[in-house]
Amino acid sequence: MIVPYTHVILLGGILFLLGMVCAITRRNLIMVLFGLEIMLNAAAVTFVGAGLQLGQIEGQAIALFVLAVAAAEVSIGLALVVCIYRQTGSVDPQCIEGNVCRLE
């Protein structure tokens, strides 16, 4: 059974929207990174669906590249979160912008 192209695009759009809402509204850097990861996965799903619709392999190749970039983003992002937590004692983005959560 083949999933219709409109369902794939709709799934990708909903996932992207949920990731964007998560990245914008959360007060925790880990949840912001999680939202960005959901957005990248939504783009990968859309690329695979478009590749299947057009009958070309490029959509799957781009999706693999997106997943590789997402893995690198997660590893660097979590390292930055650990570094920020050690300096400020919090993972609240407001502490980074305003320098109000400095450890003594």
C-alpha positions as CSV (number, residue, x, y, z in Angstrom):
1,M,0.0,0.0,0.0
2,I,1.4,3.4,-1.0
3,V,0.8,6.4,1.1
4,P,-0.7,9.3,-0.9
5,Y,1.7,12.2,-1.5
6,T,-0.7,14.7,0.1
7,H,-0.6,12.7,3.4
8,V,3.2,12.8,3.4
9,I,3.2,16.5,2.8
10,L,0.6,17.0,5.4
11,L,2.6,14.9,7.9
12,G,5.8,16.9,7.1
13,G,4.0,20.2,7.6
14,I,2.4,19.2,10.9
15,L,5.7,17.9,12.2
16,F,7.5,21.1,11.1
17,L,4.8,23.2,12.8
18,L,5.0,21.2,16.0
19,G,8.8,21.5,16.0
20,M,8.6,25.3,15.4
21,V,6.1,25.8,18.2
22,C,8.4,23.7,20.5
23,A,11.5,25.7,19.5
24,I,9.8,29.1,20.0
25,T,7.8,28.6,23.1
26,R,10.0,26.5,25.4
27,R,12.2,28.0,28.2
28,N,14.6,25.1,28.2
29,L,17.6,24.8,25.8
30,I,17.2,21.1,25.5
31,M,13.6,21.4,24.4
32,V,14.6,24.0,21.9
33,L,17.1,21.6,20.4
34,F,14.4,18.9,20.5
35,G,12.1,21.2,18.5
36,L,14.9,21.9,15.9
37,E,15.4,18.1,15.6
38,I,11.7,17.6,14.9
39,M,11.9,20.3,12.2
40,L,14.8,18.6,10.5
41,N,13.0,15.2,10.6
42,A,9.9,16.8,9.1
43,A,12.1,18.1,6.2
44,A,13.6,14.7,5.7
45,V,10.1,13.1,5.6
46,T,9.0,15.6,3.0
47,F,12.2,15.0,0.9
48,V,11.6,11.3,0.9
49,G,7.9,11.7,0.0
50,A,8.8,14.1,-2.9
51,G,11.5,11.7,-4.1
52,L,9.0,8.9,-4.2
53,Q,6.4,11.0,-5.9
54,L,8.8,12.0,-8.6
55,G,10.4,8.6,-8.9
56,Q,13.9,9.8,-8.2
57,I,16.5,8.8,-5.6
58,E,17.6,12.4,-4.8
59,G,14.9,12.8,-2.2
60,Q,16.3,9.9,-0.2
61,A,19.9,11.1,-0.6
62,I,19.0,14.6,0.7
63,A,17.1,13.0,3.6
64,L,20.3,11.0,4.6
65,F,22.3,14.3,4.4
66,V,19.6,16.0,6.6
67,L,19.9,13.2,9.1
68,A,23.7,13.5,9.2
69,V,23.4,17.2,9.8
70,A,20.8,16.6,12.5
71,A,23.2,14.1,14.3
72,A,26.0,16.7,14.2
73,E,23.6,19.4,15.4
74,V,22.5,17.3,18.4
75,S,26.0,16.5,19.5
76,I,27.3,20.0,19.2
77,G,24.1,21.4,20.7
78,L,24.2,19.1,23.7
79,A,27.9,19.9,24.3
80,L,27.0,23.6,24.3
81,V,24.1,23.1,26.7
82,V,26.4,21.2,29.1
83,C,29.0,24.1,28.9
84,I,26.3,26.7,29.5
85,Y,24.9,24.8,32.4
86,R,28.3,24.6,34.0
87,Q,28.7,28.3,33.7
88,T,25.3,29.5,34.7
89,G,23.7,26.7,36.6
90,S,20.6,26.8,34.4
91,V,19.5,25.9,30.9
92,D,17.1,28.8,30.6
93,P,17.7,30.9,27.4
94,Q,17.0,34.1,29.4
95,C,20.1,33.4,31.5
96,I,22.3,33.4,28.4
97,E,20.9,36.6,26.9
98,G,20.8,38.7,30.1
99,N,23.8,37.3,32.0
100,V,21.5,37.2,35.1
101,C,22.1,33.6,36.2
102,R,25.8,33.7,36.8
103,L,27.2,31.3,39.4
104,E,29.3,32.9,42.1
